[in-house]
Amino acid sequence: MKKLFVFVVSLFSILPLFAQDLITTKKGEDIQAKILEVSAKEVKYKNYNNPDGPTFVLNKNDIIMVRYENGEKDIFGQSSEHPSNHAMGEIREGMKYKEYKKLYDTKYYVHDAADEYSTTWAGVASFFIPGLGQGVAGEWGRAAAIFGGDVALSIAVAILGQDESTAPIALVPLIGLGALDIWSIIDAVHVAKVKNMYYQDIRSRRAALDVQLTPFFAYTPTNVSGGLQPAAGLSLKVSF
């Protein structure tokens, strides 16, 4: 019973840790706060440990999530000037690019310092070697298909251009080659943006911490053979 008492007291001692609002920023900071106002673009708050101190203001674009002391939460992570540009309700961890590529509109993409892929380097890579940008963004199958198409068109141009009678026809694969090279650059940037948006959503979900304290009652064995004694306490459940 003494151990049970210590356990229950310990659980109650951690309750104050969850009695404040919590702001999680894109920089990975957790700010213990007292939220004063959540407007269309900003969140105003006071430091939880200094309620009479200055009022701070954060842009909602810099915030992943606000968890309130009553357990409710708001998830941001995108510009409030646009409709929801992420697919929070439709994604899961471990999805392939082909599964979520249509769930995102890249015109709403907002760069995050924690992004896995560089959109700039993806475009530059495909400028020099068609398809390499897709590989830089982790899509090597897509990269191989684009590079293979580029090689095939290049061979067709070379073969048709050797004979004067077929030289005019060589313009067809030549135009196709130029179009493929341009599209490869645009597509590489698009792939990098979509994958970054997907991983931004995954990080936002991981940051959404749920804590539940549930009372329980059970019988536990005693030193007396076959004896049981009642035990009550709280169970702590943490969900991500």
N, C-alpha and C positions, 0 to 999 in steps of 0.2 A: 504493500500500500504506500510505503514511503516513496518508492521509485515512481509510482503512478502519480503521486502528489507533485513530485518534482517535474514530471513530464508535463502535467497540466499547467503548472505555474510557468514553465518555460514557454509553452505555447502562447499563453496570455501575455507574456512579456514581449513577444514579437508583434503583437497586434498593433501597437502604436506605429510600427514601421510602415504599415499600410493605411494609416489614418490621414495621409496627406495626398494631395494631387501629385502626379508624377508626369513630367514632360520628358519624352525621349526624342532627342534631336537626330538629324542626319549625320552628325559628327560622332554619334555614339554616346553622347552625354545623357545622363539621367538627372534631371533637376527636380528636387523636392520643392514643391511650390504650393501656394494657395492661389488658384485661378480666380482672377477678378472679372475678366471679360474675354469672350471669344467672338471676334468680329469676322467680317468676310475675308480679311487679309491678315489679321494679327491676333496674337494671344497676349493679353496683359496679365501679369502675375506678380506676386510678392514672394520673396524667399521664405520658405516655411519656418526656418529658424529665426527669422527677423521680420515678423508680420508688421511691425511699425516702421520698417525701413523703406527704401525707395521702391517705386513700381517699375518693373522691367517689361520690355516689349519684344516679342519674337515674331518674325514673319512666318506665316503658316507654311510657306514653301521650305523652311528650314527645319520643320518638325515632322517626325514620322508619326507620333502618336501622343495623345494626352489621355492618361488614365486618372479618373476622378476618385475621390476617397470613398464614394459609394459603390465602386466596382465598375461603373460604366466607363466607356472609353470612346474617343474619337480618333480615327485614323486618317491622317492627311497624306503627305508625301507627294502631292501634286499641286499645281497652281489652282487657286480657287477661282480664277477667271475663266477656267475651262470646265467642261463637264468631266466626269471621272475618266481619266485616261488610262487607268489600270484595270485589270480584270480580277480583282480580289476574290470574287465569288466563284470563279471558274477555273482557277489554277490549283495545282498541287505540286509538291516537290518531286523531282525526278522526271518531269515531262520533257519530251523531245521538242526540238524547235518546230518541227512540222505540226505538232499538236497545238501550240499556242501562238503561232505566227500571225494568225488571223484575228487574234483577240486584242491586238494593240494597234493604235493609230500613232505612228511615229511623229506626227506633227505636234503632238503634245509631250514629246520626250523632253525631260529636264535632266541635264547632266548631274550626276552625283559623284562626289569624290571617291566613293567606294565602288564605282562601276567596274565590272570585271574586264570589259573590252573597250579599247580606244576606237572611237568612230573615225578619228583622223587617220590613225595608222592603218585601219582597215581599208580606207579609201586609197591611201598612198600605195599600199601593198598591191592592190588590184590595178593601180595605174601602171606599175612596172611589170607585173606578171598577172594577167587575168585569172581570177579565181583565188589568188593568194590571200586577198583580203577576207574572203569567206573562211579560209583556213585559219587565219589569225583570229577570227571570231569563233573558232571552234567547230565550224561546219566543213570538215574535210571532204566529205562525200560530195557536197555541193561544189566545193572548190575543184575537185577532180573532174566533174561533169563540165564545168565552165572551161577549164584549161583544155580538156579534150576537144571540146567544140572549137576553141580558138585554134588549136593545132590542125584540126581537120580543115577548117576554112583556109588557113595559111597554106596548107599543102595544095588545096584546090586552086588557089590563086596562082601559086608557083607553076603548077602543071599546065593550066589553061593559058597562062601568060607566055609560055615558051613558043607557042605556034601562033602565027599572025591570024590564021583563020579562026582560032578560038579566043584570041586576046580580048575581043569585045565582050565575050561571055564572062571573062574573068572579073568584069566589073561587078557582077552579081555577088559572088562570094566575097569580093573585096568590100562592098558596101555592108554585107552581113558581118564581116570581120570587124569593121569600124563600129557598127551598132552594138555588137557583142561586147567589145572592149569598153565602150561608154556605159553600157548597162551593168557590166561587171563592177565598175567603180560605184555606181549608184546603189546596186544591190548589196555590196559589201557594207556600206555605211548603214543601209536599212537593217541588215541582219544584226549588226552590232548594237544598234539602237533597240531593236525588239528584244534581244537577249538581255540587255541591260535593264529594260523595263520589267522583264519577267523576274530577274533576280532582285530588283528593288522591291517588288511585291513579296517575294519569298522572305527577304529580310524584314519587311514590315510585319509579316505574319509571325515570324520568330520573336519579334519585339513585343508582340501582344501577349503579355504574361497574365495568366488568370490564376488567382490564388483563392482557394475555398477552404474554409474551416467547417468541419461537420462533426457534431456530437455523436458519440457512439456509446453503447452499453453492451457488455459481454461478460461471460463467466470464464475465469482463468483457473488452471489447476493449482492446487496447494500442495504442501509437503505431506499432508495426510493422504494416504492411499485412497484414490477415488474421490477426493474432496475437491469442491469448486468454490470459488468466492467471486462475488460480483465485482466488476471493474468498469468505471466510467471515465470518459475523457474526450478529447477532440482529435480528429484526424485531419492532417494537413495535406491538401492536394494542390499541386502546382502544375498548370497546363500551359504549354506554349503554342 
